[in-house]
């Protein structure tokens, strides 16, 4: 059995998160229910134990104060990858800094893509499908009237059980100590 992959995400449990989850169900109904989130550490193997990783997360994230992220316009990573997302307009530098502080030691990974803070709507099967979803998403986002500001004060360390199936391992608060799951 291959080694599991791990990631660090910030779940978005507010109206904008609900908007993205509903939009995703509409444009990509065959995708399993995936909670709205911003990824801080993309999937990776660990260079040690889960306990070691949690200790590092607690140490680094405990020193990082909560911060706001403001969402911008809808974009895509086409032609690199057929992913449609909402750009982080404000707070991207803080996300990048935290990513860089965590992508070390036990959590170090030579990532396939350069880390660009974003809020994924959907990863499609083809460039053509992504371009279609991009048009729909831009139109829906234009009519979205809810909040576009998100307070990031808690992250979640997750492990991949199987393809597109992630399990939460532990909440990781910013500016505090690790909370028991």
N, C-alpha and C positions, 0 to 999 in steps of 0.2 A: 504494500500500500504506500503511495507516495506521501511525502511529508505535507502536512497541511500548510496553507498560506494564511497569512494574517494581514489585517489592515486596521487603520485608525480612522474613524469617521465622526462627524458631527451630525447627529440626526436633527432634522428640521421639523419640529412638531408644532407648527403654527399654521395660519392660513396659507402662507406661500408654499409650505410643504404639502399641504392638502391639495393646493392648485396643481403642483407638479405631479403628485401621485395620480390625481384624476386625469390629467392630460396624458400621462404615460399609459394608463389603462386604455384610454381611447385610441392612441396612436400606435401602441405596441401591445395589443391584448394578449399575445402569447408569452410575454415576459412575465415571469413569476412576480407576485406582489413584492416589490422592493421598496423599503422605506426611503422616503426622501432624505438625502444626506449630502453633505460636502465631504469629500475625501481629503484627509490630511496626509495619510500614508497609504499609497496604493498597495494592492496585494503583493506580499513578499514572504519568503521563508525566513525563519528566525535563525540566528547564530547562537543558540542557547535555548533555555527553557522559557515557557510562558511566564513563570514566576520572575525570572530575570528581566523579561520584557516589561512586565507590570511594574517592577521596581524602577526601571529606567523611566517609564512613562510617568510614574508618580513624582519622581525627582524633577524631571524637566517641566512637566505640565503644572506641578505645584508652584513653580516659580513664575509661570506665565499668567498674567492677569486676564480675566474675561475681557472680550472686546466685541465691538459691533462689526458686522459685515453688511454692506448695502449692495443689493443686486442691481445689475445694469441691464443691458440688452441681451437678446437671444442670438447666439452664434453657433458655429459648428467647427469641428476640427478637420473637416473635409479639405483636402484629399488625404491627409494623414491617417485619419480614422473616421468612420461614419458616425460620429457622436455629435449630438445636438445638446447644447447646454445654455445656462444663463451665466453671463459673465459676472464676476465679482468686481464691482465698480469701486468699492471702498472696503478696506480691510484685507486686500490681497497681499500687501506687503507683510502684514502680521501673520497671515496663513503661511506665506513662503518662509518667513523666519522660523516659525514653529516647525514646519516641515523639515527645514535644514538642520535644526537642533535635534530632531528625532531620528533623522536618517543617518544614524551612526551606530557604532558598536553592534549590539545584538539585533538592532532593527535596520542595519545598513543594507541597502539594496541598490544595485545598478539598474535604475528604472528604465523601462523601454522607451518612455516618453518623458520629455522635460516636464517637470511639475508646473502646472498652471492652475491656480485656484479657480474652481468653477463649481457650479451646481448642475449636475447632469440631469437632463430630461430623459434622454434615451440613447442607447447605442444601437444603431440599426445594422442590418445585414449588408447593405450596399450604399455606395455614394448616392445613387439615384433615390433610394428610400430616405436617406438622411436629408437630401435637398427638399423632398416633399414634406417631411416632418418639420424641417426648418421653417418653411413657409407657414404651415399651420400653427406652429408654436409661436412665431412672431406675431401672428394675428391674435391669438388667444392672450398672449402676454400684454399686447397693446391695450386690451380691454380689461385686464386684471386691475382692480382698484384697491386691493388689500395692501398690507404693509410689505415693504421691500427691504426692511431693516431686520436683521437677525442678531440677537445677542448670543455669542458663542461663549458659554460658560462651562460646558461639559462635553466631553468627547466619549466615544465608546470603542473599546478594543474588541475586535471581532475575529473569528476564525472561520474559514471556509470548510463546510461539512462536505459539500459536493458542488458541482457547477451551479452558480447562481443561488446557492443556499448558504447563507452566513448565519452564524450563531453569535450572540453577544456574550463576551467573556467577562467584561468588567467596565463599569462607568469610570471615567477619568476626569475629575473636575479640574478646571483651570483655577489656579490660585488657592488650592487646598490639598488635602490629603486624599488618597485613593479611597473610594467608597466600596464597601463590601457588596458583591453582587447579590 
